[in-house]
């Protein structure tokens, strides 16, 4: 009985003390080189870039979506309101869900929702299209 208990205790101690390698050595190396963490990889950090490149990209992104912050109404080409989009300094949401790949570039904020492409041209208006349908966006003042 004592030998069984001792053996079980030692086995559990060895298992608990053994390091867990949940990520591969190559991935760990990429994370270290890029300055990324598993949580930021692919979201705000690119493991294929250096720490300096990621820091530079973060600085450019920190300007955020400032000119477009607010609530935007989405209208059909006939003037019917069909959706509402909320833009914050760092995110774009529709129906309470984050929009993926929102990008501010050359004075425009662009993003996609399913098959629809949206472009906010300036601080007050924008356009959207998805194949056969199109419309406008107006900022709520």
Secondary structure, DSSP 4 states (H G I P E B T S, - for coil): -HHHHHHHHHHHHHHHHSPP--S-HHHHHHHHHHT--TTTBTTTB-TTS-HHHHHHHHHHHTTTTGGG-EEEEEEETTS-EEEEEEE-SS-EEETTEEPTT-EEETTEEEEEETTEEEEE-SSSEEEEEETTEEEEEEE--
